[in-house]
Amino acid sequence: MRNEIYLLLGSNLDDREKNLLLAIKKINEQAGNVLSVSSLYVTQPWGVSDQPEFLNQVIEIESDYSARQLLQKLLLIELEIGRKKTIRWGPRKIDIDILFYGNTILADKDLAIPHPGITDRRFTLVPLCEIASKFIHPQLNKKCEQLLRECTDPLQVKRYVPTDS
């Protein structure tokens, strides 16, 4: 049985849509097989509000890498795309977070799975529910769709509609 691995992608600098497409391409080449991709969502910035809006999406992958190995691959992909570490929750060209790695539960200083912010962030739950509404959070024993219903995050999450340029 394969692990259901869900990743959150986000970008709010430069060509956000291009950054996300490039991340998916690189993940598929270097980290695992991309199985499904949510729509893109325009989301208000979380944590630090004085920055451009994000484009977010969730993807499902399968991978032969362990969770720690996958994290290393994803960090390298972020660097390749041009991520620079600045302030926490600040603007970024790309951000890739591991949300779930099957039913794995890990809590280290550099890796926590399930991602600890899932239940508090509408920008994570909306695209996650689009492709995995029935997935059960291994710690909370709740489906993602229930987590979204219970989420109190007031920030807007809207489906992205590209503008013709």
GIGI-V427440 format. One record per residue. BURIAL is I if it has 24 or more other C-alpha atoms within 12 Angstrom, else O. Layout:
BURIAL + BURIAL
This chain:
O + O + O + I + I + I + I + I + I + I + I + I + I + O + O + I + I + O + I + I + I + I + I + I + O + I + I + I + O + I + I + I + I + I + O + I + I + I + I + I + I + I + I + I + I + I + O + O + O + O + O + I + I + I + I + I + I + I + I + I + I + I + I + O + O + O + I + I + O + I + I + O + I + I + I + O + I + I + O + O + I + O + I + O + O + O + O + O + O + I + I + I + I + I + I + I + I + I + I + I + I + I + I + I + O + O + O + O + O + O + I + O + I + I + I + O + O + I + I + O + I + I + I + I + I + I + I + I + I + I + I + I + I + O + I + I + I + O + O + O + O + O + O + I + I + O + I + I + O + O + O + O + I + O + O + O + I + O + O + O + O + O + O + O + O
